[in-house]
Amino acid sequence: MDFAINYVSAEAMLFLKLKDNYIKYPGMNCNIETLKELIEKRYKIVLHGLVPSSGSITDPHLCDHIEEFAKLVKITNQRWLSFHLDYKSKYISTDFDVTIRHNISEIRKYCGENIPILIENVPPIDNCQDWFINPEIISQYCEKYDLGFLLDIPHAIVAANSRGEQIEKYLSKLPLNKVREIHISGFVTSPEGSLKDAHTECNYKVYKVLEYVLYKTPGCEMITIEYCPKTNFSFLGNMEKIKKYKDICVSQQFQLTRVRSIAQKVKKETLNS
């Protein structure tokens, strides 16, 4: 099992103790030049989405920068590429199948015919269609286009809550047999009582669901901690900024240690069963 932590900022990178762990570099709100800098410094990188792009397999503009991105995919020896399965009103296309087929074709054309493509479950999004949180539809798309699955645990918890389902029931309908990667992070409760994905520090619920899921996903190869606190500390003095960045890295390492322990426990119990 491999492990990754979310890329937060260049400043925070100075305090990381990565050892053999990966940096997850997301497409949204990130850029090619920063990614190139990480590659030049020889960090182990797992890519998520295309850089730059919305990161959704249903976005007709997903592959607008595919040629340059594909070079970086090959340089970093990516084992798979992953994308959200969602629909947002800002996207022009409503013919999802045409768009998905086109994007898959472009990704395989430039990044390699045999590179696995994973789709990730997402939480409900305000003012957007919610068909994409239906676990049966996610499974159908995996089968229809021979896609793997990236399971985001807090996304699943929030989606199950919005559907009034127990998380175990919701998970049972997802294509867990196709999971190659798992994302974890925290979530928050709104003043109205609904759950919201937040990329905060993992909580007890997330760790318990992770342990539950690992017994059911023997094909999982990587767990990624998507802890991503705000890093706009321009209003602070230099020493205060340094402390903030150190605190972020300490929190990442604490969560990483907890996740490794859970994964090792499940592996040991699975081997002994």
GUGU-812886 format. One record per residue (C-alpha): z, x, y. Coordinates in Angstrom, 2 decimals. Each point is the difference from the previous one (the first is absolute). Layout:
<pts>
+---------+---------+---------+
|      up |    east |   north |
+---------+---------+---------+
|       Z |       X |       Y |
...
+---------+---------+---------+
</pts>
This chain:
<pts>
+---------+---------+---------+
|      up |    east |   north |
+---------+---------+---------+
|    0.00 |    0.00 |    0.00 |
|   -0.91 |    1.25 |    3.48 |
|    1.69 |   -0.98 |    3.25 |
|   -1.17 |   -0.34 |    3.60 |
|    1.56 |   -0.68 |    3.37 |
|   -1.67 |   -1.60 |    3.00 |
|   -1.48 |    2.18 |    2.72 |
|    2.10 |   -0.69 |    3.13 |
|   -0.89 |    2.58 |    2.65 |
|   -0.93 |    3.63 |    0.47 |
|    3.48 |    0.63 |    1.47 |
|    1.79 |   -1.44 |   -3.02 |
|   -2.12 |    2.12 |   -2.35 |
|    1.83 |    3.09 |    1.29 |
|    3.20 |   -1.13 |   -1.72 |
|   -1.41 |   -1.15 |   -3.32 |
|    0.86 |    1.63 |   -3.31 |
|   -2.92 |   -1.18 |   -2.09 |
|    0.01 |    2.27 |   -3.06 |
|   -2.50 |   -1.72 |   -2.33 |
|   -0.05 |   -3.34 |    1.79 |
|   -2.99 |   -1.56 |    1.71 |
|   -0.53 |   -1.22 |    3.56 |
|   -1.54 |   -3.49 |    0.16 |
|   -2.50 |   -0.12 |    2.84 |
|   -0.99 |   -3.54 |    1.05 |
|   -3.29 |   -1.09 |    1.54 |
|    1.42 |   -2.38 |    2.57 |
|    1.02 |    1.55 |    3.33 |
|   -0.80 |    3.50 |   -1.25 |
|   -2.91 |    2.33 |    0.56 |
|   -2.25 |    2.50 |   -1.70 |
|    1.13 |    3.00 |    2.08 |
|    3.68 |   -0.36 |   -0.92 |
|   -0.98 |   -0.40 |   -3.63 |
|   -2.07 |    3.19 |    0.18 |
|    2.99 |    1.86 |    1.43 |
|    2.15 |   -1.07 |   -2.95 |
|   -2.71 |    1.10 |   -2.43 |
|   -0.28 |    3.40 |    1.72 |
|    3.77 |    0.45 |   -0.42 |
|   -0.45 |   -0.66 |   -3.74 |
|    2.18 |   -3.07 |   -0.26 |
|   -0.51 |   -2.11 |   -3.10 |
|   -1.44 |   -3.25 |    1.31 |
|   -0.53 |   -3.47 |   -1.38 |
|   -2.35 |   -2.08 |    2.15 |
|    0.45 |   -3.72 |    0.64 |
|   -2.93 |   -1.91 |    1.46 |
|   -2.83 |    1.71 |    1.83 |
|    0.77 |    2.10 |    3.06 |
|   -0.45 |   -1.58 |    2.50 |
|   -0.28 |   -3.67 |   -1.02 |
|    1.94 |   -3.20 |   -0.50 |
|    0.57 |    0.98 |   -3.62 |
|   -1.13 |   -3.34 |   -1.44 |
|   -2.62 |   -0.26 |   -2.75 |
|   -1.14 |   -3.27 |    1.67 |
|   -0.78 |    1.68 |    3.34 |
|   -3.78 |    0.28 |    0.62 |
|    0.71 |    3.07 |    2.17 |
|    2.13 |    1.78 |   -2.60 |
|   -2.66 |    2.59 |   -0.82 |
|   -1.26 |    0.71 |    3.51 |
|    1.31 |    3.60 |   -0.26 |
|   -0.41 |    0.47 |   -3.75 |
|   -2.16 |    3.15 |    0.05 |
|    2.50 |    2.27 |    1.76 |
|    2.93 |   -1.58 |   -1.83 |
|   -1.67 |    0.57 |   -3.38 |
|   -0.05 |    3.75 |    0.61 |
|    3.78 |   -0.05 |    0.43 |
|    0.41 |   -2.12 |   -3.14 |
|   -1.72 |    2.71 |   -2.01 |
|    1.82 |    2.89 |    1.69 |
|    3.39 |   -1.59 |   -0.77 |
|   -0.97 |   -0.97 |   -3.58 |
|    1.06 |   -3.64 |    0.34 |
|    0.75 |   -1.69 |   -3.33 |
|   -0.72 |   -3.43 |    1.46 |
|   -0.54 |   -1.82 |    3.30 |
|    2.01 |   -3.07 |    0.95 |
|   -0.60 |   -2.92 |    2.36 |
|    1.72 |   -3.19 |    1.07 |
|   -1.29 |   -3.32 |   -1.29 |
|    0.35 |   -2.28 |    3.01 |
|   -1.87 |   -2.02 |    2.56 |
|    0.62 |    0.21 |    3.73 |
|   -1.64 |   -2.22 |    2.59 |
|   -1.31 |    2.99 |    1.96 |
|   -2.37 |    0.84 |   -2.84 |
|   -3.49 |   -1.33 |    0.56 |
|   -0.99 |   -0.67 |   -3.59 |
|    1.32 |   -2.95 |   -1.98 |
|   -2.14 |    0.69 |   -3.09 |
|    2.63 |    2.05 |   -1.77 |
|   -1.98 |    0.70 |   -3.15 |
|   -3.02 |    1.36 |    1.86 |
|    2.25 |    2.23 |    2.12 |
|    2.10 |    1.20 |   -2.93 |
|   -3.08 |    0.82 |   -2.08 |
|   -1.50 |    1.91 |    2.93 |
|    3.19 |    1.98 |    0.64 |
|    0.45 |    0.89 |   -3.67 |
|   -3.63 |    1.12 |   -0.17 |
|    0.37 |    2.19 |    3.11 |
|    3.28 |    1.53 |   -1.16 |
|   -1.44 |    0.92 |   -3.38 |
|   -3.26 |    1.21 |    1.53 |
|    1.71 |    2.50 |    2.29 |
|    3.29 |    0.74 |   -1.78 |
|   -1.20 |    0.02 |   -3.61 |
|   -1.09 |   -2.61 |   -2.52 |
|    3.07 |    0.49 |   -2.16 |
|    2.76 |    0.02 |    2.62 |
|    2.45 |   -2.86 |   -0.69 |
|    0.37 |   -2.58 |    2.78 |
|    3.34 |   -1.78 |    0.28 |
|    0.83 |   -3.15 |    1.92 |
|    3.46 |   -0.56 |    1.43 |
|    1.86 |   -3.29 |    0.24 |
|    1.04 |   -0.89 |    3.55 |
|    2.60 |   -2.32 |    1.54 |
|   -0.78 |   -3.18 |    1.96 |
|   -1.38 |    0.78 |    3.45 |
|    0.57 |   -2.31 |    2.96 |
|   -2.99 |   -2.15 |    0.99 |
|   -2.08 |    1.22 |   -2.96 |
|   -1.25 |   -1.52 |   -3.22 |
|    2.48 |    0.44 |   -2.84 |
|   -2.22 |   -0.16 |   -3.07 |
|    0.45 |    3.74 |   -0.45 |
|    3.70 |   -0.34 |   -0.91 |
|   -0.92 |   -2.14 |   -3.02 |
|    0.68 |    2.28 |   -3.01 |
|   -2.63 |   -1.71 |   -2.14 |
|   -2.68 |    0.74 |    2.60 |
|    1.08 |    3.64 |    0.19 |
|   -0.34 |    0.23 |   -3.79 |
|   -3.41 |   -1.68 |    0.14 |
|   -1.33 |    2.53 |    2.51 |
|    1.29 |    2.90 |   -2.10 |
|   -1.87 |   -1.36 |   -3.02 |
|   -3.15 |   -1.03 |    1.86 |
|   -0.60 |    3.39 |    1.60 |
|    1.75 |    2.26 |   -2.54 |
|    2.66 |    1.02 |    2.53 |
|    3.38 |    1.56 |   -0.56 |
|    3.16 |   -1.31 |    1.63 |
|    2.40 |    1.49 |    2.55 |
|    3.23 |   -1.99 |   -0.13 |
|    1.88 |   -0.19 |    3.29 |
|    3.50 |   -1.18 |   -0.93 |
|    1.24 |   -1.20 |    3.42 |
|   -3.32 |   -1.79 |    0.51 |
|    0.55 |   -1.78 |   -3.31 |
|    3.60 |   -0.90 |    0.89 |
|   -1.08 |   -1.49 |    3.35 |
|   -2.97 |   -1.85 |   -1.56 |
|    2.11 |   -1.43 |   -2.82 |
|    2.60 |   -1.17 |    2.52 |
|   -2.66 |   -1.74 |    2.11 |
|   -1.27 |   -1.80 |   -3.12 |
|    3.51 |   -1.02 |   -1.06 |
|   -0.23 |    2.01 |   -3.23 |
|    2.38 |    2.41 |   -1.69 |
|   -1.32 |    3.54 |    0.30 |
|   -0.10 |    0.44 |   -3.81 |
|   -2.25 |   -3.05 |   -0.35 |
|   -2.31 |    1.19 |    2.78 |
|   -0.26 |    3.47 |   -1.50 |
|   -0.81 |   -1.42 |   -3.44 |
|   -3.25 |   -1.45 |    1.40 |
|   -1.17 |    3.28 |    1.53 |
|   -2.19 |    2.49 |   -1.94 |
|    2.87 |    2.38 |   -0.80 |
|   -2.03 |    1.52 |   -2.84 |
|   -2.35 |    1.42 |    2.67 |
|    2.67 |    1.63 |    2.21 |
|   -0.66 |    3.65 |    0.85 |
|    2.18 |    0.26 |    3.12 |
|    3.07 |   -1.81 |    1.39 |
|    1.05 |   -0.27 |    3.65 |
|    3.60 |   -0.61 |    1.00 |
|    1.81 |   -0.43 |    3.31 |
|    2.47 |   -2.40 |    1.56 |
|   -0.47 |   -3.48 |    1.42 |
|    1.89 |   -2.06 |    2.57 |
|    1.10 |   -3.61 |    0.40 |
|   -1.25 |   -1.83 |    3.10 |
|    2.31 |   -2.19 |    2.13 |
|   -1.62 |   -3.00 |   -1.72 |
|    1.00 |    1.35 |   -3.41 |
|   -3.42 |    1.10 |   -1.26 |
|   -0.62 |    3.49 |   -1.33 |
|   -2.25 |    2.48 |    1.81 |
|   -1.56 |    3.27 |   -1.16 |
|    1.37 |    2.73 |    2.25 |
|   -0.38 |    3.49 |   -1.57 |
|    3.72 |    0.54 |    0.60 |
|    2.30 |    1.96 |   -2.31 |
|    0.04 |   -1.32 |   -3.58 |
|    2.84 |   -2.38 |   -0.82 |
|    1.80 |   -0.95 |   -3.22 |
|   -2.42 |   -2.85 |   -0.76 |
|   -3.04 |    2.28 |    0.20 |
|    1.56 |    2.62 |   -2.27 |
|    0.92 |   -2.66 |   -2.58 |
|   -3.52 |   -1.46 |   -0.01 |
|   -1.45 |    3.52 |   -0.28 |
|    2.06 |    0.64 |   -3.12 |
|   -1.03 |   -3.38 |   -1.44 |
|   -3.67 |    0.68 |    0.71 |
|   -0.10 |    3.52 |   -1.44 |
|    0.79 |   -1.36 |   -3.46 |
|   -3.11 |   -2.18 |    0.31 |
|   -2.45 |    2.52 |    1.49 |
|   -0.40 |    2.88 |   -2.47 |
|   -3.27 |    1.00 |    1.71 |
|    1.67 |    0.70 |    3.35 |
|   -0.61 |    3.59 |    1.12 |
|    1.51 |    0.06 |    3.48 |
|    2.76 |   -1.61 |    2.08 |
|   -0.41 |    0.14 |    3.77 |
|    2.82 |   -0.57 |    2.50 |
|   -1.53 |   -1.69 |    3.04 |
|    2.99 |    0.53 |    2.26 |
|   -1.55 |    0.14 |    3.48 |
|    2.44 |   -0.20 |    2.92 |
|   -1.23 |    0.02 |    3.58 |
|   -0.38 |    3.54 |    1.32 |
|   -0.59 |   -0.52 |    3.72 |
|    2.94 |    2.09 |    1.22 |
|   -1.58 |    1.09 |    3.32 |
|    2.93 |   -1.44 |    1.93 |
|    2.46 |    2.36 |   -1.76 |
|    0.93 |    3.59 |    0.72 |
|   -1.31 |    2.76 |   -2.27 |
|    3.18 |    0.35 |   -2.07 |
|    0.25 |   -3.77 |   -0.44 |
|   -3.62 |   -0.11 |   -1.18 |
|    0.67 |    2.73 |   -2.56 |
|    3.00 |   -1.92 |   -1.33 |
|   -2.09 |   -3.18 |   -0.32 |
|   -2.73 |    1.80 |   -1.98 |
|    2.59 |    1.67 |   -2.22 |
|    1.65 |   -3.38 |   -0.64 |
|   -3.36 |   -1.48 |   -1.07 |
|   -0.61 |    2.83 |   -2.45 |
|    3.54 |   -0.19 |   -1.40 |
|   -0.49 |   -3.73 |   -0.59 |
|   -3.35 |    0.63 |   -1.72 |
|    1.58 |    2.60 |   -2.28 |
|    2.93 |   -2.27 |   -0.85 |
|   -2.36 |   -2.82 |   -1.00 |
|   -2.20 |    2.41 |   -1.94 |
|    3.01 |    1.23 |   -1.99 |
|    1.00 |   -3.58 |   -0.83 |
|   -3.52 |   -0.89 |   -1.11 |
|   -0.30 |    3.11 |   -2.18 |
|    3.28 |   -0.89 |   -1.67 |
|   -1.20 |   -3.54 |   -0.77 |
|   -3.31 |    1.26 |   -1.38 |
|    1.74 |    2.56 |   -2.20 |
|    2.41 |   -2.63 |   -1.31 |
|   -2.84 |   -2.36 |   -0.95 |
|   -1.99 |    2.81 |   -1.61 |
|    2.98 |    1.11 |   -2.08 |
|    0.85 |   -3.52 |   -1.15 |
|   -3.64 |   -0.75 |   -0.78 |
|   -0.33 |    3.15 |   -2.14 |
|    3.21 |   -0.83 |   -1.86 |
|   -0.87 |   -3.64 |   -0.69 |
+---------+---------+---------+
</pts>
